[in-house]
């Protein structure tokens, strides 16, 4: 019970460990970030980062979303013309 006997909602505090969300908005930091601090999927600040075998980084949430339907080609590798099989294949448990 809160002030005046009203029931207060218990809002969970934001956590960097929450793996069920994409990255943090860039605006939370005043300075510009290097690409290595950004998710290659959502383009936000990495939350629970994972580095794929190819070296690209993803939020845990974004990576799991990408590979939820099976192994996928790394879109960052394709965009940068660095695609190399099997290194550029993203898969569950293999990064």
Backbone as XML, in Angstrom:
<?xml version="1.0"?>
<chain id="A" units="angstrom">
  <residue number="1" name="UNK">
    <atom name="N" x="0.824" y="-1.187" z="0.000"/>
    <atom name="CA" x="0.000" y="0.000" z="0.000"/>
    <atom name="C" x="0.866" y="1.247" z="0.000"/>
  </residue>
  <residue number="2" name="UNK">
    <atom name="N" x="0.501" y="2.197" z="-0.830"/>
    <atom name="CA" x="1.243" y="3.435" z="-0.923"/>
    <atom name="C" x="0.620" y="4.518" z="-0.055"/>
  </residue>
  <residue number="3" name="UNK">
    <atom name="N" x="1.010" y="5.722" z="-0.326"/>
    <atom name="CA" x="0.500" y="6.882" z="0.400"/>
    <atom name="C" x="-1.005" y="6.984" z="0.238"/>
  </residue>
  <residue number="4" name="UNK">
    <atom name="N" x="-1.738" y="7.344" z="1.268"/>
    <atom name="CA" x="-3.195" y="7.457" z="1.302"/>
    <atom name="C" x="-3.895" y="6.118" z="1.081"/>
  </residue>
  <residue number="5" name="UNK">
    <atom name="N" x="-3.180" y="5.010" z="1.331"/>
    <atom name="CA" x="-3.812" y="3.705" z="1.279"/>
    <atom name="C" x="-4.069" y="3.182" z="-0.120"/>
  </residue>
  <residue number="6" name="UNK">
    <atom name="N" x="-3.510" y="3.831" z="-1.135"/>
    <atom name="CA" x="-3.704" y="3.341" z="-2.499"/>
    <atom name="C" x="-2.666" y="2.278" z="-2.824"/>
  </residue>
  <residue number="7" name="UNK">
    <atom name="N" x="-3.048" y="1.369" z="-3.643"/>
    <atom name="CA" x="-2.141" y="0.297" z="-4.034"/>
    <atom name="C" x="-1.210" y="0.819" z="-5.135"/>
  </residue>
  <residue number="8" name="UNK">
    <atom name="N" x="0.088" y="0.637" z="-4.948"/>
    <atom name="CA" x="1.055" y="1.131" z="-5.928"/>
    <atom name="C" x="1.516" y="-0.013" z="-6.821"/>
  </residue>
  <residue number="9" name="UNK">
    <atom name="N" x="1.621" y="0.286" z="-8.103"/>
    <atom name="CA" x="2.120" y="-0.716" z="-9.056"/>
    <atom name="C" x="3.624" y="-0.883" z="-8.854"/>
  </residue>
  <residue number="10" name="UNK">
    <atom name="N" x="4.074" y="-2.088" z="-8.857"/>
    <atom name="CA" x="5.499" y="-2.378" z="-8.733"/>
    <atom name="C" x="6.086" y="-2.499" z="-10.127"/>
  </residue>
  <residue number="11" name="UNK">
    <atom name="N" x="6.685" y="-1.429" z="-10.594"/>
    <atom name="CA" x="7.318" y="-1.436" z="-11.915"/>
    <atom name="C" x="8.718" y="-2.014" z="-11.797"/>
  </residue>
  <residue number="12" name="UNK">
    <atom name="N" x="9.026" y="-3.028" z="-12.594"/>
    <atom name="CA" x="10.387" y="-3.564" z="-12.546"/>
    <atom name="C" x="11.373" y="-2.538" z="-13.103"/>
  </residue>
  <residue number="13" name="UNK">
    <atom name="N" x="12.525" y="-2.439" z="-12.482"/>
    <atom name="CA" x="13.524" y="-1.506" z="-12.984"/>
    <atom name="C" x="14.175" y="-2.081" z="-14.230"/>
  </residue>
  <residue number="14" name="UNK">
    <atom name="N" x="14.562" y="-1.223" z="-15.186"/>
    <atom name="CA" x="15.187" y="-1.723" z="-16.404"/>
    <atom name="C" x="16.505" y="-2.403" z="-16.063"/>
  </residue>
  <residue number="15" name="UNK">
    <atom name="N" x="16.776" y="-3.481" z="-16.732"/>
    <atom name="CA" x="17.986" y="-4.234" z="-16.428"/>
    <atom name="C" x="18.750" y="-4.545" z="-17.687"/>
  </residue>
  <residue number="16" name="UNK">
    <atom name="N" x="20.053" y="-4.400" z="-17.616"/>
    <atom name="CA" x="20.881" y="-4.743" z="-18.766"/>
    <atom name="C" x="20.932" y="-6.247" z="-18.955"/>
  </residue>
  <residue number="17" name="UNK">
    <atom name="N" x="20.497" y="-6.987" z="-17.938"/>
    <atom name="CA" x="20.533" y="-8.441" z="-18.028"/>
    <atom name="C" x="19.260" y="-9.023" z="-18.621"/>
  </residue>
  <residue number="18" name="UNK">
    <atom name="N" x="18.278" y="-8.192" z="-18.882"/>
    <atom name="CA" x="17.026" y="-8.663" z="-19.458"/>
    <atom name="C" x="17.265" y="-9.072" z="-20.896"/>
  </residue>
  <residue number="19" name="UNK">
    <atom name="N" x="17.225" y="-10.356" z="-21.159"/>
    <atom name="CA" x="17.507" y="-10.865" z="-22.497"/>
    <atom name="C" x="16.307" y="-10.863" z="-23.417"/>
  </residue>
  <residue number="20" name="UNK">
    <atom name="N" x="15.164" y="-10.400" z="-22.940"/>
    <atom name="CA" x="13.956" y="-10.413" z="-23.760"/>
    <atom name="C" x="13.682" y="-9.087" z="-24.436"/>
  </residue>
  <residue number="21" name="UNK">
    <atom name="N" x="14.725" y="-8.302" z="-24.630"/>
    <atom name="CA" x="14.569" y="-7.003" z="-25.268"/>
    <atom name="C" x="15.740" y="-6.761" z="-26.211"/>
  </residue>
  <residue number="22" name="UNK">
    <atom name="N" x="15.488" y="-5.986" z="-27.278"/>
    <atom name="CA" x="16.611" y="-5.585" z="-28.137"/>
    <atom name="C" x="17.474" y="-4.565" z="-27.404"/>
  </residue>
  <residue number="23" name="UNK">
    <atom name="N" x="18.441" y="-3.984" z="-28.080"/>
    <atom name="CA" x="19.417" y="-3.094" z="-27.463"/>
    <atom name="C" x="18.857" y="-1.827" z="-26.862"/>
  </residue>
  <residue number="24" name="UNK">
    <atom name="N" x="19.755" y="-1.101" z="-26.194"/>
    <atom name="CA" x="19.415" y="0.170" z="-25.567"/>
    <atom name="C" x="19.424" y="1.281" z="-26.614"/>
  </residue>
  <residue number="25" name="UNK">
    <atom name="N" x="18.552" y="2.280" z="-26.478"/>
    <atom name="CA" x="18.572" y="3.413" z="-27.414"/>
    <atom name="C" x="19.911" y="4.150" z="-27.341"/>
  </residue>
  <residue number="26" name="UNK">
    <atom name="N" x="20.398" y="4.607" z="-28.478"/>
    <atom name="CA" x="21.678" y="5.323" z="-28.531"/>
    <atom name="C" x="21.647" y="6.613" z="-27.727"/>
  </residue>
  <residue number="27" name="UNK">
    <atom name="N" x="20.475" y="7.205" z="-27.562"/>
    <atom name="CA" x="20.365" y="8.501" z="-26.896"/>
    <atom name="C" x="20.688" y="8.445" z="-25.404"/>
  </residue>
  <residue number="28" name="UNK">
    <atom name="N" x="20.824" y="7.239" z="-24.826"/>
    <atom name="CA" x="21.144" y="7.179" z="-23.398"/>
    <atom name="C" x="22.592" y="7.589" z="-23.126"/>
  </residue>
  <residue number="29" name="UNK">
    <atom name="N" x="23.412" y="7.629" z="-24.164"/>
    <atom name="CA" x="24.797" y="8.073" z="-24.022"/>
    <atom name="C" x="25.004" y="9.359" z="-24.806"/>
  </residue>
  <residue number="30" name="UNK">
    <atom name="N" x="25.787" y="10.253" z="-24.246"/>
    <atom name="CA" x="26.003" y="11.551" z="-24.885"/>
    <atom name="C" x="26.980" y="11.467" z="-26.053"/>
  </residue>
  <residue number="31" name="UNK">
    <atom name="N" x="27.931" y="10.556" z="-25.967"/>
    <atom name="CA" x="28.953" y="10.503" z="-27.024"/>
    <atom name="C" x="28.589" y="9.502" z="-28.120"/>
  </residue>
  <residue number="32" name="UNK">
    <atom name="N" x="29.223" y="9.667" z="-29.262"/>
    <atom name="CA" x="29.008" y="8.736" z="-30.367"/>
    <atom name="C" x="29.717" y="7.429" z="-30.073"/>
  </residue>
  <residue number="33" name="UNK">
    <atom name="N" x="29.120" y="6.356" z="-30.516"/>
    <atom name="CA" x="29.668" y="5.036" z="-30.266"/>
    <atom name="C" x="30.304" y="4.463" z="-31.516"/>
  </residue>
  <residue number="34" name="UNK">
    <atom name="N" x="31.298" y="3.629" z="-31.298"/>
    <atom name="CA" x="31.868" y="2.885" z="-32.415"/>
    <atom name="C" x="30.890" y="1.769" z="-32.774"/>
  </residue>
  <residue number="35" name="UNK">
    <atom name="N" x="30.952" y="1.326" z="-34.022"/>
    <atom name="CA" x="30.050" y="0.272" z="-34.483"/>
    <atom name="C" x="30.155" y="-0.993" z="-33.642"/>
  </residue>
  <residue number="36" name="UNK">
    <atom name="N" x="31.328" y="-1.253" z="-33.062"/>
    <atom name="CA" x="31.504" y="-2.482" z="-32.290"/>
    <atom name="C" x="30.624" y="-2.517" z="-31.039"/>
  </residue>
  <residue number="37" name="UNK">
    <atom name="N" x="30.059" y="-1.374" z="-30.653"/>
    <atom name="CA" x="29.182" y="-1.317" z="-29.487"/>
    <atom name="C" x="27.703" y="-1.402" z="-29.883"/>
  </residue>
  <residue number="38" name="UNK">
    <atom name="N" x="27.455" y="-1.559" z="-31.177"/>
    <atom name="CA" x="26.074" y="-1.594" z="-31.675"/>
    <atom name="C" x="25.716" y="-2.982" z="-32.208"/>
  </residue>
  <residue number="39" name="UNK">
    <atom name="N" x="24.469" y="-3.352" z="-32.023"/>
    <atom name="CA" x="23.957" y="-4.624" z="-32.535"/>
    <atom name="C" x="23.852" y="-4.547" z="-34.049"/>
  </residue>
  <residue number="40" name="UNK">
    <atom name="N" x="24.292" y="-5.593" z="-34.738"/>
    <atom name="CA" x="24.205" y="-5.623" z="-36.196"/>
    <atom name="C" x="22.793" y="-5.851" z="-36.700"/>
  </residue>
  <residue number="41" name="UNK">
    <atom name="N" x="21.858" y="-6.116" z="-35.804"/>
    <atom name="CA" x="20.473" y="-6.301" z="-36.211"/>
    <atom name="C" x="19.637" y="-5.055" z="-35.909"/>
  </residue>
  <residue number="42" name="UNK">
    <atom name="N" x="19.535" y="-4.669" z="-34.625"/>
    <atom name="CA" x="18.675" y="-3.532" z="-34.249"/>
    <atom name="C" x="19.398" y="-2.192" z="-34.316"/>
  </residue>
  <residue number="43" name="UNK">
    <atom name="N" x="20.722" y="-2.198" z="-34.462"/>
    <atom name="CA" x="21.543" y="-0.988" z="-34.541"/>
    <atom name="C" x="21.491" y="-0.143" z="-33.275"/>
  </residue>
  <residue number="44" name="UNK">
    <atom name="N" x="21.145" y="-0.759" z="-32.151"/>
    <atom name="CA" x="21.137" y="-0.071" z="-30.860"/>
    <atom name="C" x="22.330" y="-0.559" z="-30.044"/>
  </residue>
  <residue number="45" name="UNK">
    <atom name="N" x="22.532" y="0.058" z="-28.868"/>
    <atom name="CA" x="23.620" y="-0.345" z="-27.984"/>
    <atom name="C" x="23.379" y="-1.786" z="-27.533"/>
  </residue>
  <residue number="46" name="UNK">
    <atom name="N" x="24.411" y="-2.595" z="-27.621"/>
    <atom name="CA" x="24.283" y="-4.018" z="-27.308"/>
    <atom name="C" x="23.747" y="-4.273" z="-25.901"/>
  </residue>
  <residue number="47" name="UNK">
    <atom name="N" x="22.777" y="-5.181" z="-25.813"/>
    <atom name="CA" x="22.242" y="-5.656" z="-24.533"/>
    <atom name="C" x="22.499" y="-7.156" z="-24.492"/>
  </residue>
  <residue number="48" name="UNK">
    <atom name="N" x="23.206" y="-7.612" z="-23.477"/>
    <atom name="CA" x="23.626" y="-9.018" z="-23.372"/>
    <atom name="C" x="24.253" y="-9.469" z="-24.691"/>
  </residue>
  <residue number="49" name="UNK">
    <atom name="N" x="25.377" y="-8.870" z="-25.066"/>
    <atom name="CA" x="25.968" y="-9.108" z="-26.390"/>
    <atom name="C" x="26.455" y="-10.532" z="-26.625"/>
  </residue>
  <residue number="50" name="UNK">
    <atom name="N" x="26.300" y="-10.946" z="-27.862"/>
    <atom name="CA" x="26.837" y="-12.208" z="-28.351"/>
    <atom name="C" x="27.683" y="-11.884" z="-29.574"/>
  </residue>
  <residue number="51" name="UNK">
    <atom name="N" x="28.800" y="-12.553" z="-29.702"/>
    <atom name="CA" x="29.616" y="-12.378" z="-30.902"/>
    <atom name="C" x="29.524" y="-13.657" z="-31.714"/>
  </residue>
  <residue number="52" name="UNK">
    <atom name="N" x="29.114" y="-13.516" z="-32.959"/>
    <atom name="CA" x="28.988" y="-14.665" z="-33.846"/>
    <atom name="C" x="30.365" y="-15.141" z="-34.285"/>
  </residue>
  <residue number="53" name="UNK">
    <atom name="N" x="30.412" y="-16.329" z="-34.838"/>
    <atom name="CA" x="31.662" y="-16.914" z="-35.301"/>
    <atom name="C" x="32.350" y="-16.006" z="-36.326"/>
  </residue>
  <residue number="54" name="UNK">
    <atom name="N" x="31.557" y="-15.259" z="-37.069"/>
    <atom name="CA" x="32.100" y="-14.358" z="-38.089"/>
    <atom name="C" x="32.658" y="-13.072" z="-37.488"/>
  </residue>
  <residue number="55" name="UNK">
    <atom name="N" x="32.369" y="-12.815" z="-36.209"/>
    <atom name="CA" x="32.882" y="-11.629" z="-35.537"/>
    <atom name="C" x="31.859" y="-10.525" z="-35.347"/>
  </residue>
  <residue number="56" name="UNK">
    <atom name="N" x="30.708" y="-10.618" z="-35.989"/>
    <atom name="CA" x="29.680" y="-9.595" z="-35.819"/>
    <atom name="C" x="28.985" y="-9.782" z="-34.477"/>
  </residue>
  <residue number="57" name="UNK">
    <atom name="N" x="28.547" y="-8.675" z="-33.891"/>
    <atom name="CA" x="27.941" y="-8.693" z="-32.560"/>
    <atom name="C" x="26.445" y="-8.418" z="-32.644"/>
  </residue>
  <residue number="58" name="UNK">
    <atom name="N" x="25.718" y="-9.093" z="-31.761"/>
    <atom name="CA" x="24.269" y="-8.989" z="-31.707"/>
    <atom name="C" x="23.815" y="-8.979" z="-30.253"/>
  </residue>
  <residue number="59" name="UNK">
    <atom name="N" x="22.666" y="-8.332" z="-29.998"/>
    <atom name="CA" x="22.017" y="-8.479" z="-28.702"/>
    <atom name="C" x="21.569" y="-9.940" z="-28.603"/>
  </residue>
  <residue number="60" name="UNK">
    <atom name="N" x="21.551" y="-10.466" z="-27.418"/>
    <atom name="CA" x="21.081" y="-11.842" z="-27.222"/>
    <atom name="C" x="19.676" y="-12.010" z="-27.810"/>
  </residue>
  <residue number="61" name="UNK">
    <atom name="N" x="18.805" y="-11.047" z="-27.527"/>
    <atom name="CA" x="17.432" y="-11.089" z="-28.035"/>
    <atom name="C" x="17.403" y="-11.132" z="-29.558"/>
  </residue>
  <residue number="62" name="UNK">
    <atom name="N" x="18.153" y="-10.237" z="-30.193"/>
    <atom name="CA" x="18.158" y="-10.152" z="-31.657"/>
    <atom name="C" x="18.731" y="-11.421" z="-32.284"/>
  </residue>
  <residue number="63" name="UNK">
    <atom name="N" x="19.829" y="-11.926" z="-31.717"/>
    <atom name="CA" x="20.446" y="-13.131" z="-32.254"/>
    <atom name="C" x="19.465" y="-14.301" z="-32.184"/>
  </residue>
  <residue number="64" name="UNK">
    <atom name="N" x="18.829" y="-14.471" z="-31.026"/>
    <atom name="CA" x="17.884" y="-15.571" z="-30.864"/>
    <atom name="C" x="16.688" y="-15.438" z="-31.795"/>
  </residue>
  <residue number="65" name="UNK">
    <atom name="N" x="16.269" y="-14.208" z="-32.051"/>
    <atom name="CA" x="15.165" y="-13.967" z="-32.984"/>
    <atom name="C" x="15.582" y="-14.368" z="-34.407"/>
  </residue>
  <residue number="66" name="UNK">
    <atom name="N" x="16.817" y="-14.032" z="-34.787"/>
    <atom name="CA" x="17.324" y="-14.350" z="-36.127"/>
    <atom name="C" x="17.382" y="-15.860" z="-36.348"/>
  </residue>
  <residue number="67" name="UNK">
    <atom name="N" x="17.901" y="-16.589" z="-35.364"/>
    <atom name="CA" x="18.121" y="-18.027" z="-35.548"/>
    <atom name="C" x="16.951" y="-18.883" z="-35.073"/>
  </residue>
  <residue number="68" name="UNK">
    <atom name="N" x="15.861" y="-18.259" z="-34.656"/>
    <atom name="CA" x="14.723" y="-19.022" z="-34.130"/>
    <atom name="C" x="14.122" y="-19.983" z="-35.159"/>
  </residue>
  <residue number="69" name="UNK">
    <atom name="N" x="14.263" y="-19.669" z="-36.430"/>
    <atom name="CA" x="13.720" y="-20.560" z="-37.464"/>
    <atom name="C" x="14.811" y="-21.393" z="-38.126"/>
  </residue>
  <residue number="70" name="UNK">
    <atom name="N" x="15.981" y="-21.443" z="-37.486"/>
    <atom name="CA" x="17.074" y="-22.260" z="-38.013"/>
    <atom name="C" x="18.265" y="-21.403" z="-38.413"/>
  </residue>
  <residue number="71" name="UNK">
    <atom name="N" x="19.346" y="-22.051" z="-38.844"/>
    <atom name="CA" x="20.555" y="-21.322" z="-39.246"/>
    <atom name="C" x="20.259" y="-20.288" z="-40.333"/>
  </residue>
  <residue number="72" name="UNK">
    <atom name="N" x="20.904" y="-19.127" z="-40.203"/>
    <atom name="CA" x="20.689" y="-18.024" z="-41.153"/>
    <atom name="C" x="22.030" y="-17.462" z="-41.611"/>
  </residue>
  <residue number="73" name="UNK">
    <atom name="N" x="22.045" y="-16.903" z="-42.795"/>
    <atom name="CA" x="23.240" y="-16.201" z="-43.274"/>
    <atom name="C" x="23.344" y="-14.876" z="-42.532"/>
  </residue>
  <residue number="74" name="UNK">
    <atom name="N" x="24.544" y="-14.499" z="-42.129"/>
    <atom name="CA" x="24.753" y="-13.239" z="-41.423"/>
    <atom name="C" x="24.547" y="-12.085" z="-42.408"/>
  </residue>
  <residue number="75" name="UNK">
    <atom name="N" x="23.530" y="-11.266" z="-42.136"/>
    <atom name="CA" x="23.224" y="-10.158" z="-43.044"/>
    <atom name="C" x="24.341" y="-9.121" z="-43.049"/>
  </residue>
  <residue number="76" name="UNK">
    <atom name="N" x="25.050" y="-8.964" z="-41.927"/>
    <atom name="CA" x="26.165" y="-8.011" z="-41.860"/>
    <atom name="C" x="27.310" y="-8.478" z="-42.757"/>
  </residue>
  <residue number="77" name="UNK">
    <atom name="N" x="27.582" y="-9.775" z="-42.762"/>
    <atom name="CA" x="28.629" y="-10.316" z="-43.641"/>
    <atom name="C" x="28.260" y="-10.083" z="-45.105"/>
  </residue>
  <residue number="78" name="UNK">
    <atom name="N" x="26.991" y="-10.304" z="-45.433"/>
    <atom name="CA" x="26.523" y="-10.117" z="-46.810"/>
    <atom name="C" x="26.645" y="-8.639" z="-47.192"/>
  </residue>
  <residue number="79" name="UNK">
    <atom name="N" x="26.198" y="-7.753" z="-46.300"/>
    <atom name="CA" x="26.231" y="-6.309" z="-46.575"/>
    <atom name="C" x="27.669" y="-5.815" z="-46.777"/>
  </residue>
  <residue number="80" name="UNK">
    <atom name="N" x="28.601" y="-6.373" z="-46.007"/>
    <atom name="CA" x="29.997" y="-5.951" z="-46.095"/>
    <atom name="C" x="30.781" y="-6.760" z="-47.137"/>
  </residue>
  <residue number="81" name="UNK">
    <atom name="N" x="30.072" y="-7.623" z="-47.863"/>
    <atom name="CA" x="30.688" y="-8.478" z="-48.883"/>
    <atom name="C" x="31.806" y="-9.340" z="-48.295"/>
  </residue>
  <residue number="82" name="UNK">
    <atom name="N" x="31.554" y="-9.864" z="-47.093"/>
    <atom name="CA" x="32.513" y="-10.719" z="-46.400"/>
    <atom name="C" x="31.990" y="-12.131" z="-46.201"/>
  </residue>
  <residue number="83" name="UNK">
    <atom name="N" x="30.859" y="-12.458" z="-46.823"/>
    <atom name="CA" x="30.223" y="-13.753" z="-46.559"/>
    <atom name="C" x="31.159" y="-14.905" z="-46.903"/>
  </residue>
  <residue number="84" name="UNK">
    <atom name="N" x="31.303" y="-15.799" z="-45.940"/>
    <atom name="CA" x="32.155" y="-16.967" z="-46.111"/>
    <atom name="C" x="31.499" y="-18.152" z="-45.415"/>
  </residue>
  <residue number="85" name="UNK">
    <atom name="N" x="31.128" y="-19.159" z="-46.173"/>
    <atom name="CA" x="30.491" y="-20.348" z="-45.616"/>
    <atom name="C" x="31.567" y="-21.251" z="-45.022"/>
  </residue>
  <residue number="86" name="UNK">
    <atom name="N" x="31.461" y="-21.824" z="-43.856"/>
    <atom name="CA" x="30.340" y="-21.802" z="-42.906"/>
    <atom name="C" x="30.481" y="-20.728" z="-41.824"/>
  </residue>
  <residue number="87" name="UNK">
    <atom name="N" x="31.557" y="-19.959" z="-41.828"/>
    <atom name="CA" x="31.801" y="-18.966" z="-40.775"/>
    <atom name="C" x="30.667" y="-17.962" z="-40.663"/>
  </residue>
  <residue number="88" name="UNK">
    <atom name="N" x="30.054" y="-17.573" z="-41.752"/>
    <atom name="CA" x="29.019" y="-16.536" z="-41.754"/>
    <atom name="C" x="27.612" y="-17.074" z="-41.552"/>
  </residue>
  <residue number="89" name="UNK">
    <atom name="N" x="27.511" y="-18.317" z="-41.133"/>
    <atom name="CA" x="26.192" y="-18.890" z="-40.858"/>
    <atom name="C" x="25.923" y="-18.763" z="-39.361"/>
  </residue>
  <residue number="90" name="UNK">
    <atom name="N" x="24.826" y="-18.068" z="-39.026"/>
    <atom name="CA" x="24.421" y="-17.889" z="-37.633"/>
    <atom name="C" x="23.546" y="-19.068" z="-37.237"/>
  </residue>
  <residue number="91" name="UNK">
    <atom name="N" x="23.871" y="-19.681" z="-36.121"/>
    <atom name="CA" x="23.054" y="-20.803" z="-35.661"/>
    <atom name="C" x="23.014" y="-20.847" z="-34.144"/>
  </residue>
  <residue number="92" name="UNK">
    <atom name="N" x="21.933" y="-21.427" z="-33.634"/>
    <atom name="CA" x="21.718" y="-21.528" z="-32.195"/>
    <atom name="C" x="22.870" y="-22.283" z="-31.555"/>
  </residue>
  <residue number="93" name="UNK">
    <atom name="N" x="23.393" y="-21.747" z="-30.469"/>
    <atom name="CA" x="24.457" y="-22.420" z="-29.731"/>
    <atom name="C" x="25.825" y="-22.283" z="-30.351"/>
  </residue>
  <residue number="94" name="UNK">
    <atom name="N" x="25.892" y="-21.773" z="-31.565"/>
    <atom name="CA" x="27.182" y="-21.672" z="-32.241"/>
    <atom name="C" x="27.664" y="-20.264" z="-32.413"/>
  </residue>
  <residue number="95" name="UNK">
    <atom name="N" x="26.807" y="-19.291" z="-32.087"/>
    <atom name="CA" x="27.187" y="-17.885" z="-32.212"/>
    <atom name="C" x="27.370" y="-17.450" z="-33.581"/>
  </residue>
</chain>
